[in-house]
């Protein structure tokens, strides 16, 4: 009871929250009772409080092992803001100089530091191990614990040595391991390697109820993305692409369209990547266009949307990346663009892998295809992948499929046919084989099992492949069937499926709609507004937050997070005591940052001048393809047009067509440097004089007038481009 009381007091005092989220209270109590603890919790579930709060409450210093320097810095900044002093949290890694390291060790030794963040590489250094032996360690937190496992998506060999180092620091030190990856293989590796087989397991639901999921067909994708970002002006987002080249291209297109965007991928040097992250955290950049390298190392709670320009190669990847949105519990829009061409590319990536790896990779990719093409609740499909059964009514229309009109069909007869086929013929077939039997598609596997002679062969041909794919998918989602991904996607009957064969009943499934063109008028309706009562005050508070953040060299959300500002705009706190009552503020933050905020609110209340801002005007944007962007850049660098054509793998004639298209759309291009090399000044003047007085811009007409012996078609085309650019734009 004593622990419980102090838990809530400390939660309010340090973090400004009145209640715990999910299993947080039980996890924290377990650690305070010195028990090993294993936490599997999705991104945004509130993992960090699970070790931060017990560290603040325990005697000694908690060691937090974290894989990324940027992540450590974010968390240390936040803790210092919450706690009201800079000694409360430190990090020890390769970014510090000797003087800074001495300061950290002094604070730790004097008992001022409650959390010490360490990279696994730094932890293993002998000088650090010797130092840690001399201090009182309350417990060790292993964050991103999936890095231990070679089956995890971010394997780090240094994580394998953590247990050995902990044993060298002291005896019976409790461990809390935390991860957002829930596959049984990874769980087993973590327990084994950290020698924590008796740890209490806390596994949270993977449902992120605040996230909205939508998949659109990949048509006019750049235009769609620009339109979406315009509709969400002032909000921050991440766009994921599969290749570095595409990242650069999209970032450039956004930049040309007046959107503050930067690229982020592993091909950029460390300094540039760090600067890009800082700009995103400080809200100097609205959008990061990134490969999967971005996200792990950043703890930004107010990312409002995640866009997948390319569909990811696994559901784990999709879930991790969409999980960057709405970590503060606020708005989070997850928009993915899907095309069969993307799938073809991903399949090609796997062609050089060993057969078994390729087969499993194909099954994992198939899950992504089924997710993208299905008309069933997206949330239900995601949670099913992670082993959770979910009733789609709980989605609350927070996905495009739940919002769309549905057509149902009676599934009982055909579902029974599929289940009985698997029961009788054996659990050794995938969905592809069963669909081939149903539609009468004979091939080697079908004939080798004599299924071309089966009574069901060809019986469902008139219903089509899409129907049978949807029926089997929904049979799986509703627990009649189970797909064994590790064994090439073979379908097996569940207990529920066997019971259904014995006692069938009427059941309806959703008829799958083939992905159509996105509805131009309705697709962005989810993206409107933040639901805040006073948007003018919110703007003023955000500006103030940004100003203070710059003065203190901190990310804005470290000052106050979006939900805190939203609540200030609802309750108008005009004193520090009132401010402490706001969501996520707490005493430390109120004292450290609160004064200018309450002063601004008080003045605003006195003036009572509440003007609504004008609705956002979405300007039309130039639809510049990635090739056009690259051409513009190369011309700016004064590279010869023939060289540009060669580097892009297109003919000189095709390049001139592209350049003409750019100029005709209103962009000014200075190709004078190239024209001067090709055509002397007198002839240039002659063509200019012709175009100045010509009634049409026809090249054929110009050649007739100027003489086909003196000029080539390309000469006139070049001069027309120069003329249009200089005088028309």
N, C-alpha and C positions, 0 to 999 in steps of 0.2 A: 504493500500500500504506500509505503514511504517512497519507493522508487517511482511508482505511478504518479504521485503528487509532484515530485520534483521533475519528472519527465515533461509534464504539461507546462509547468512553470518555466522550465528551460526552453521548451519549444517556443513559447510566447516571447520570452525575454530575448533569445538570440535571433529567432527567425520571423517573429511576428505572426505565427500561425496559431490558430485555436484548436485545430484538430489534426490528427495524423491521417495519412493517406494509405489505404490498403493495409498491408502487413507491417508498416513502418514501426508501429509501437511494439509489436511482438518481437521484431528483429532487434530493435534497440535494447529491449529488456534482456534478450538472450545474450547479447554482447556484454551488457553490464553485469550479467551473471557469470562472465568469464567462460562462456561456452563457444566452441567453434560454430560458425554460422555460414551457411551457403545460400546466397540470394540470387535467384533468377528472376529478373524483373525487366520488362521492356523499357526501351528508351523513353524518357519522359515520365517514368513511374515514380521518380523521387529516390533513386538509389543513394545519391551522395549524402542526404540527411541521415541515412541509416548508419553511416560511420562518423559523420561530422558531429552529430549531437552527443553520442556516447563518448566521443573523444573530449568534447568540451566539459562533460560531466565527470570524467574519470581522472584519477590521480596519474600523473606522468604524461608522456607524449605518445600519441598514436602515430605509427608509421604508415603512410598511405603510398602503396606502390602503384604508379601510374605510368603508362607507356609513352605518353606524349607531353613534351615541355609546355606546349600551348594550353593543354587541358589543365596542367598543374597551375599555371599562372592565372588562368580564369578563376579557378576555385579558390586560390589563395586571395586574390583580389576581392572576391565575394565574401569570404570569411572575415577579412579585415574590415570590410564595410559593415557587415552584421555585428561584429564584436566590438567595433569602435576603437581598436588599436592594431598596430601593424605587427606586433610581436606574437599575436595569437596563432598565426599560421605562417609557415615558411616552406620553400622548396629547396632541395639540394640536388643540383644537376650540373651538367657541363656548361650551362650558360653563365654561371657565376664566376667572378674573379676571386682571388685569395681573400681580399678584404671583406667581400660579401659573405664568403664561406665562414670566416672567423665570427662575423656578426651573428649569423644563423646559429652556429654552435654555442655562442655565448648565451643567446636567448633561450635555447633549448636547455642548456646546463642550469640556468637560473630558474627554470620551471615556468617561464613566461609563455612557452610555445606548446599549444595543445595538439596541433597537427603538423607533422613534418612530411611533406610530399617528396618522394624519392623515385628516380627512374631505376628500373631493374639493373641497368649497367652501373649506376652510381652505388647502388646498394651492395653490389659484389666487390667494390673496391676495399682493400684491406684497411686503409685509413678510416673509412666510414664505418666499417664493421667494428673496429676497435673503439671508435667514438660511441657508437650505439650501445656497446656493452656497458659503458659507464653511466648510462642514463636509465631512468625508470620508463620502460615501454609499457603503455597500457594495453595495446593490442596492435596487430598488423592487419591492415585492410589491403587486399589484393584486388584492385579495380581492373576492369576489362579482363577478367580471369580466363576468358576463352583463349587468350594469347598463349596459354600454356600448351594447348592442344594443337597437334599438327592437323587435326580435323577442323579446327576453328578457322574463322575467315581472316584472322590477322595474326597468324602464328609468329611468336617471338622466342627464339631459342633461349634468350636470357631469362625468360620466365621459368624455365625448367630448373634453374638454380636457386629459386627463392627459398624453398624449404630448407635447403642446406645452409643458407645464410642465416635464416631465422634461428635454426638450431645452434648456430655459432654465437648468436646475440644473447640468448637466455633460454631458460627452461620454462615449459608450460605457458608460453605466450599465446593467448587466444588469437585465432585467425578468422577474419570475415572475408570470404571470396564473393565477388559480385560480377555478374555477366548478364548480357541481354540475349545470349544464344542458348537455346534450350534443347539442342539435340542430345539424345541419350549418350552418344559416343563422347561428346565434349564434356558432358557432366561427369562421366566416368573418369576421363583423363584428369580433370581438375581435382576430383576427390583423391585419386591415386597419387598424383604428383605432389599435392600439398599435404599428403598423409592426414586427411581429415574425413576418414570414412564414417566417423561417428557424429559429424557435424549435423546440426538441425537444418533441414532444407525448407526454404521459403520460396515457393514458386507462385508468382502472381499471374493473373490473367494477361494475355497479350492484347486484350481489347483496348484500343485507344479511342474512347467514345467521342472525343472532340475532333478527330480527324475525318475529313470528307474525302472519299476516294472516287476518282473518275478516270475512265480510260476513253480516249478519243481516237478515231482513225487518223492516221498520219497524213493529213492533207493540208497543204498550205501551213505547214507546222510553224514556220518562223512568224508568219502573219498572226497565227493564233496565239503564239507565245507573247508577241509584242502587245497584242490587244489585251490579253489577260493581265500583263504587268501594268499597262495603262489603267485598267479598271481597278488595280490594287496599288495605285500610286501611294508612296509613303510607307509601304510595308516592305519588309525584307524577305528575300526568297533565295532558294538555291535551284539551279538547273543542272541536272546530271546528263552527261553525254558519255558514250562508250569510248570515244577516241579523243586523244589530245588535239588532233587536227580540228575535229568538230567543235571542241571547247573553244578554241581560238576563233573559229569562224563565227559561232553564235555570239560570243562576247563582243566581237567587232560589229556585228549587225546591230546588236542592242545599243552599243555606243553610238553608232551612226544615227540611231533613232532617238537619241537624247536620253537614254536610260543609263544611270550610273552602274555600270557592270564591269567586272574584271574576271579574267580567266584564272583557273587554279588547277594545276596538274603536276605530276611528278617530274615532268621535263623542265620545269622552272627551277631556278636556283633557290636555295633555302631562304636567302634574304628576301627575295621577291615574294615567296610564299608566305613568310612571316608578316611582311608588310601588308599583303592582301588580306590576311586574316584579321590583322589589327584594324584595317580600314572597314571591314565588314562589322567587326565588333563595335567600332566607334560610330557606325552608321554614316560613314563618309561614302560608302558604297551600298547600293540597294540590293544588288543581285550578284551572286557568285555563280559563274558557269564553271562546272567542275567535272572531273572524272571522280571515281569512287574514292580517290585519295583524300577528298575533302569531307569533313564532317566529324570523323572520329576525334580529331584534336580540337574540337570547338564546343564550348558549352554555352551556346546562345539560346536562351529560352524562348525568344519571341520571333523565331523564324515563322512567317505566316503562310508560306507555300513552298512546296517542293514539286518541281516539274521534271519529269523524265522525258527528255527529247528522244531518247532511245529506250526501248524496254529493256530492263536488266536481264541477266542470264540466269538468275535464281530468285525464288521467293524470299530467301534470306536477305539477299542484297536489296530487293525491293522494300522489304519491311524495315531494314536498318536505315535505308536512305529516306523513306517517307517519315520514319521516326524522328527525323531532325525537325519536323514541323510541330509547332504548338506544344513545346515541352512545358510551357507554363500553364497548360490547361486551357489556353485561349484558342482562338481560331487557327486551324491548320488545314490547308487545302492541298491534296495530293493529286496532281494531274499527270497522267502518263499518256504518251502518244504511241500507238501500236501499228506496225505494218508487217506484212509477211516478209518483206525484204530484210527487215532487221533480223528476223528469225533465221533467214538464209545466211546472213553474215555470221551470226552466232554459231550456227551449225558448222560453217566453214572453219571457224576458230578451233573446233574440236577435232578436225579431221586427222591431225597428226598425233593425237593422243593414243595411248594403248587402248585396245578394244574394250576391256572392261570399264576403264575410266570414261571412254567415249559413250558407252551404253548408259552408264549411270548419269553422265552429263546430259545425255539426250532426254532421259526421264525427268531430270530436274528442270530442264528447259521446257519440257512438255507441260509441266505444272504452270509455268508462266503463260504459255499459250492458252491453256484451258481457262486460266484466270482472266486473261484479256478478252477472250472471245465469248465467255459465258454471260448469260443474262441473269444469273443468280446473284443475290446479295454479295458484294465484294468482301464485306467484313466477315461474313460466314465462311467464305473461301479462304481468306487469310488465316483465320483462327483455326480452321480445319487443318491447314498445313502444319500448324504448330501443336496439333493434337487436342484442340479444344472444340467441343460441340457447342454450337451457338444457334439460338433461335433468331431468325432474321428480323422478327418484329422488334427486337432490341436494337436494331440499327438506327431506328428513328429517322429513316430517310436520309441518312448521312452517307449515301453512295449513289452514283448515277443510276445503277440498276434498280435500286429500291424506289427511286423517284420516277422511273420510266413506267409507262402503261404496260401491263403484263397480259399475256394470253396464256391460259392454262390448258393442259390436256390430261385426259384420264390415262394414267400410266400403269394401272394394275396389270393388265394382260401382258404388255411388252416387258415390264419389269420382271414378272414371273418367268417369262421365257428366258431372259438373260440369266437370272439367278439359278433356274433349273439347269440350264446349259452348263454353267460353271460347276454346279453340284454334281452333275452326272459325268461330265467329260473330264473333270479334275481341275484343280486350281493351278493350271500351268499355261494360261493364256493371258495376253494383255488385251486392252480395249481394241486395239487395231485389228487383232485377229477376230475378235467377236463381231466387230462391225463388218468386216469382210464377209463373214458367214451370213449375217443378217441381210446384207445388200446383194449377196450372190457374186462377190468378187473372188474368182478362183485364182489362187497362186500356190506356190510350192508348199508353204506351211499348211494352208487349208487342205490341199489334196493329200499331203502326207499323213494327216490325221483322219482322212476320208470324210472331212466335214463338208465336202462338196456333195456328199450323198445324204447329209443330215436333213431331217424334215424341215428344219428352220432355214436351210440354205436358200437365200434369195427371197424369203418370205417378206422381209421388210424393205425391199428395194424401192418401192414407191414412196416411202417416207424419207429417204435420202440420208446421206452420211451425217449431216448436221443434227438431225433428229436423234440418231443413235448415240452420237457423241454426247449430246446434252443429257440423254436419259442415263447413260452410264455415269457421267459426271455427277448428276444429282443423286443417283443411287449411292455413290461414294460419299457425297456430302451429307446424306441423310442416314449414314451408318448401316446401309444394307451390304455394302462392299468395302473392301479395304485394298488399297494399292500398295504393293511392296516395292518401293523405289530402289532399294538396294538389290533387289532381284528382278531387274529389268522391267518393272512396272506390272508384274503379274497380279491378276485380280483374285482375291480370296473372299470367301463369304464370312461375314461377321455373325455373331450369335443372333443379332437382330435380324439379319438376312435369312438365317436358317429358320427362325421362328416365323418369319413372313411366308416362307414356302409352305410351312405346316398350316398356318392360319392366315391366309391372305385377306386383305381388306381394301376397300376403294381408296386410291391415293391419286393426287393430282400433282404434276410437275409443271414447271414454267417452260413454255415453248421458247426455244432460243431464237433471238432475232439476230440475223447476220448484221455485223457492224455497218451502219449506214453513214452517210455524210453527217458531220456534226451540225446540230441545229444552231445556225448563226445567231439567232436572237436570244436563245434561252440558255446557252451553255455556261455563261458566266454569272448567272443569277446568284449562285452561292457566294460569289466573291464580293458582295457589296456590304460596306459598312462594318463598324466594330460594335454596334449596339450601345455605344456610350451616349448618355443623355446630353452632355454639354461638349460638343466637338470643338468649339472655339477655345474653351478653357483647356481642353486636352492638348490642343496645338501649342498653347502658351506654356503648358507644363512640360511638354516634350522639348520645346526650344530651350527652356530653362535647364532641363535635365542634360541636354546635349552640351550646353555652355559649361555647366559645372563639370561634366565628364571631361571636356577638353582641358579645363583648368587643372584638373587633378590627374590627367592622363589615365582615365579609367573608361571602360566601356559604359555607355549610358545605362544599360540594364543593371549594372552594379549599384548605381545610385538608387533607382526605384524601378521595379519591373512594370510592364504594361498593366496587369490587373490592379496594381497599387494605384497607378495614375487614374485608371477607370473609376476606381472606388472614390478617389478624391473628387472626381468630377460628378459623383452622385451625392456625396455627403458634405462636400465643401468644408473640410476641417480647417479651423482658423487658429488653433493652438497646438503645441507639441503634444499635449496630453491627448487631444482628439486625433492627431495624426498617428499616434501609437496604435490607435484602434483600427487603423486601415489594414486591409489584407496585405500581408508580407512586409510590413514596416518594422515593427519592434522598437524597443527603447534605443538600442545602439544606433540604428539607422536614423531614427527621429532626431537624436542628439547630433549626429555627425552631419546629416544633410538636410534636415527638416526645415530649419529657419527660413531660408529664402522661399521655400514652397508655400509655407503657411502665410508668409507675408504677401506673396503674389495672390493667393486665393482670397485672403482678407480684402485686399484692394479691389479684386474683381467682384467680390460680393458687395462691397460698399458701392462700387460704381453701378453694379447690376446691369451692365451693358452686355447682354448676351446676344451676339449676332451669329447666325448660322453661316458657315462658309458657303461659297458658291459651289454648286455641283461641279464635279470634275468634267472638264471638256476633253474628250478623247480626240486628238488630232489624227488625221489620216497619216499613215507612215509609208515611206517608200519601201517597196517590196524588193529589197536587194538580196540576191542569192549570195551564197558563200563565195562562188566563183567571181561574181562582180566585185565583192568586197576586196578580194585578193588582187584583182586587176587594178582597182583604184589605188591600193597600197603600193603596188609595183610601179604604177605610173608616177605616183608622188615621189618615188625613189629614183625616177628617171631611168628605169630599165627599158632597154629596147623592146619594141612590141614583138619582134620575132622571137626574142629570148623568153618573153613572158608566155607566148603561145607554146613554145617548146617545153617550158617547165610545167605547163598545165596540161600537156598532152593533147592539145587541140591544134587545128591548122591555123595559119596566119589569117586566112579568110574568115574563119569562124570567130577568131579573136576580134577582128575589126567589127563584126556584127555585134558582139558583146559590148564593145566600146561604144558603138553607135547607140545601142540600147540604153546604156548608162547616161550618155549625154542627152538623149532624147527625153529621158525621164526627169531632166532638170539639174543634173549634177555637172558642175564645171570641171573639166579635165584639161590639164595643161600638157598637150602632146607636142608642143612646139619644138622641144629638144629633138624629138624623133623626126618630125616633118622636115626640120632644117637639114638633117642628114640625107634625107631622101629626095628633096625637091629644092632647087635653088630659089633664091628670093624673088627673082623676076617672074618665074613661072608661078610661084605662090601668089604674087600680086595679081597676075593675070586671072587665075582661078577665083581669087577673092573678088575681083572686079566683076567677074561673070556672075557669081552667086549674089552679089549686091543688087544686081539688076534683073536676075532671072525670075521668071514667074513661077517656076517649079524647081524642086531640088533634085530632079531626076539626074542620075549619073549618066545615063545613056544620052539624054539631051545635052548635057555638058560636053560629053565626048564628041558629039556631032558638031557642036559649036566651036570647040577648042581644037579639034583635030585628033583622031585616034592614032595618028603617027607620032604625035608629040607627047601624049599622055596615056598612061595605063588606067584601067578601071580602078585599081587600088590607089593610084595617085589622087584621082578625083574624090574617091571615098575618104581618104585621109584628110584632104583639104576641106571636104564638107563637114567632117567631124570637128576639125579645128575651127571652122567658121561658126558652126552651131554652138560650140562651147563658148567661144569668146564673145559672140554677139547675141546669142540666143539665151544664154544662162547668166 
